[in-house]
Amino acid sequence: MTPLKKLCFLLIIVIALFAFLLFKEFRKTLGITTTPLTQPLIDQNATAIPVDATDPIYGNPGAAITLVEFVDLGCAKCQKLHFLLTKLVDQNPTTARLVWKDAPNYGGLISKSTYDAHVAGACAFKLGKNKKFWDFARLAMQDKANLRPEGLNKIADGLKINSDQWANCLSSPEIKQKLEQTTALGEQIGLTETPVLFVDNQKVNLDTDINLEDLLTKILKNDYAAK
């Protein structure tokens, strides 16, 4: 056998051995099963979310169950969740209250218009209290054009907010400080996106494939046992 034939023969043996070992590893891999990590629907670890007089509250202020939503006005998912939550509070007026926490620019690309809309919302609360704030939030979420200065001013006019007070409030250091506080709270709890929902200081896993309305209804009816 010539040296060339010997070399070819050895190469064939090496390739065959490598293929055999690769096949064994492949078969072993097929036998491996993985168990996906599952998260509970409701986080059993409580996270203290402070609520004070500077927070808009929808529903009965003394209700037994507190829902807290972290909201970006420019976030479509926030809009969907927000309207569901206000609907549930309306259906359970003595049981639940909804607390609004500003979280601008967590719902997507950083946008000055989104931040300005949250400033306007804080002014709607300061100048018009709860009723006008929640009307403001509903209107602002209905159309992204409403998040622009002209849209925000139109909403304020429709809510009968004094135009001079409105203009002064929009540049108020007090309002910007409030937003800085809620932003700091978001960072403290590890907020990376919106919406985020807490029920009595326990985070709801919004990423699970569940009927959220059904889950929250059971909680509000005291018919849900955390697993």
N, C-alpha and C positions, 0 to 999 in steps of 0.2 A: 504494500500500500504506500502510495507516494505521500510525502509530507503534506501536500495540499489536501489530499483526501482525508488524512488523519485529522487535520485541523477542522475540516468541514464536519467530520463525524463527531468531534468533541463539541463543536458549536451546536450541533443538533441535539446532543445529550443535554447540554446546559439549558438550551431553550425549552426542551421537553420537561426538565426538572423544574424550571421556573414556572412553566405553565401549570404543572401539577400542583405546586405550592400555592399559586395564585387561585387555582380552582378550589383547593381546600379552604382557603381563607374566605372565598366567596360563599361557599356552602355554610361556613361557620357564621358569616354575617347574616345569612338568611334566617338562621335560627335565633337571632337576637331579637327580643321584643323590648320595646320601650314603653314606659308608662308616662304619659304626658302629665306635667304638673298642673294641678287644678287650683284655682283660687276660689275661696268662698264667695257667695253672692254678697254677703255683708261681712266686712272686716271685723273680726272679733276684738281687735285692739283699738281702743278708743283714742281719738285724737282731739284734744281740747280745742274747739273753735270758739273764740270769744265773740260774744254778741252784745252790743251796747246800743245806746240811743242814737248813734250816728249811722246805724245800719237800717236800711229799708226792711220793713217786716210786712208780709202779706198774710192776712188772716188774723186769727185771734192771738193777740200778743201773749196771752197766758196759756196757750194751748199746751197739751201734754207732750206732743211730739214736734220736734224742731227739724225741719228740712233746711239745709244750707246748700246753696248753689254757687259755685265759682263760675262767673260768666264773662265771656268775651262777646261784646255786642256784634262783632263782625263774624262770629262763628255760627255756621248753619246748624251744627249739632246742638249748640247752646239754645238756639231758637226753638228747636223741636222739644228739647227737654223742658225748657222754661214754660212753654205753653201747656205741656202735660202737667207740670207741677202746680201751676195756678189752677188748672182744671180740678185736680185732686183736692187742693185746699178748698175750693169752692164747694166740692161735694162733701167735705168733712170739716165744716166751719168751726166746730167746737174742739176738734181733735188735733188739727195740724196748723202750724204756721210755717211760712217760707221766709228765709233770710237771704238777702242778696249780698254777694261779695264780688266786688269788681276784680276782674282778672284780664285787663286789656293786653292784647298782643300775645296771649298764650294759644289762641285758636288758629294761628296761621302765621303768615309773614307779618313782620312788624309794620304797623300802619299808624301814621300820625292821626288819620281820621278816626280810627278806632279809639285811640287814646282820648282824642278831643270829644268823642261821643260819650265816653265815660265821665269826663269832666262835666259835660252838659247834664248827664244823668244825676251826678252828685249835686249839681245846682238845682235841678228839678226837685230833688228831695229837700234840699235846704230851704228853697223858696216856696215849695208847694206841699211839703210833707208827703206822707205815704201815698195818698190818693193820686196826686199828680205824678209822683215818681213812677208808679206802676203803669199808669197810662202812658207816660213817656217811654218806658221800656218796651211796652207792647208796640207802640207806633214806630220806635226806632228799629225794632227787629223786623218789621214787616217789609222793609225795602232798604237795600244798601244805600240808595240815594239819600235816605234820611239821615245817614251818618255823616254827610257832608255839612259844612257850616250853614248853608242855606236851608238844608233840610232840618237841621237841629233848631234853627231860629223859627222855622215855620211851625214845628211842633210846639215850641215854647209859646208862640203867639196863640196857637189853637188851645193851649191849656190856660190861657189868660194870665200868664206870668208877666209881671211888670218888666218892660223892655230895658229900662235903665238898671234895675236890680240884676237882671239877667246878664247884661254886659259886664257889670262890675264883678259878678260872681265868677264868670268864666275865667277871669284873670286873678282870682283870689288865691293867695298862698295857702289858705286854710283848706281849700278844696284839693289842691295838688298834694298837700300833706296827707290828706285822707287817702288818696290813691296810693301814695307811697307806703302807707301803713298796710293797706290790703295787699299790695305787691310783696311787701316783706313777709306778710303772713303766708302768702302763696309759696314763696321760696322756703319758708320754715317747714311747711308740711310736704315739701317735695313736689310741688305742682309743676308739671312740664307741658300740660296741654289742657284744653277745656272741651267740654264741660266736666266738672267734678261735683259729685253730690255726696253729702253726708246726711245720715239720718241719726239724730241724737248722738252726734260725734263719732259715728261709725261710717266708714267710707263704703259706698255702694260700688260694686264692680260693674261698670257700665260696658265693659268689653265682652261680657258673656252673652251668649245667644239666648236671651230670656225675654219674656213678656214683662217689660219693666212696669207698665201700668198695672198689671195683675199683681206683681210682687209688692209694689208700693201700696196698692189697695189693701192687700192682706195685712201689711204692717200697720196701716192706719186703722184697720178694723180689729187690730190685735189678734190676727188669725195667722200669724207667721212665726214659726219656730226656727231660729237660726240653726243650721246644721253644722 
